[in-house]
């Protein structure tokens, strides 16, 4: 899958789940700055795993894994996991 499609999909998932305006979304913002709590983050991870047919490490909240501090971190991981698709 192309990187641009992944970025758009992640953005759309976040906007929908956090109930924020598109203008409030920034891929380099911390999760809490977009009103994401632990439950929102776990739901996002589960939705992305299903949508992209990938598996992330066990995640229970945005603070649990240093590699997922921002949406960009998730996007980079998805690009890596889907690069052969």
N, C-alpha and C positions, 0 to 999 in steps of 0.2 A: 504494500500500500504506500502511496506517496505521502511524503511528509506533510504537505499542505492539507491533504484530506484528514490526516490524523490531528493536526492542529485545530482544524475546524470542528471535527467531531468532539474533541476534548472540550473546546470552548463551549459548544452547544450543551454538552452534558452538564458542565459547571453552571452555566447561566440558568439552566432549567432547575437543577437541584438546589442551588443557592438562592433561587428566586431573586436574581440581581439583573440589572439592566446591562445590555451589551457594553455600554460605555464604562461600567464598573469593573468589567473583566480585564485583567492584564495578566499575561502568562508568567510574568516575573514577580507577581505579588504573592505574599505569604497567604496561606489558606485562611487564617483568621482575619486577614484584611478584606476577605471576600465573604465574611460571615459563614465560613465553613466550620462546623464542629466535627467531632469524632465520628458521629453517626453518618453525617453527610459524606465524609471522606471514605468510610467503609463502603457505603452504597455506591459511590463513584467508582471505586476500585472494582467492585463486583460487576457493575454495569459495563465498565471498560473491558474487563476480562471476557465477559460474554460477547460483547460487540466485536472484539478483535480476536477472539479465540486464543487468548494468551493467559498466562498465570503470573501474578505478581507474588512476591514473598508474602507470608501472612502479615496482614496489616490490620491494626485495631484503631488507628487514629493518625492524624496528620503529624503528630510529634514523634511517632514511633520509629520512623525510618528517616535518617538524615538525607537519603537520596531523593526523597519526595517532599522537599520543602516548598516547592512551588509547582504550578501546572506545567511549567517548562520541564521540570524534572520528570514528570509523568510522560510528557510528550517524547522526550529523548528516549526513555525506556521503551515506549511503544514503538518508536521508529526502529530501535535496535531489534526488538522482538519480532517485528514484522518485515524486516528488510528483505527476506527471501520470498515474500508473497508477491 
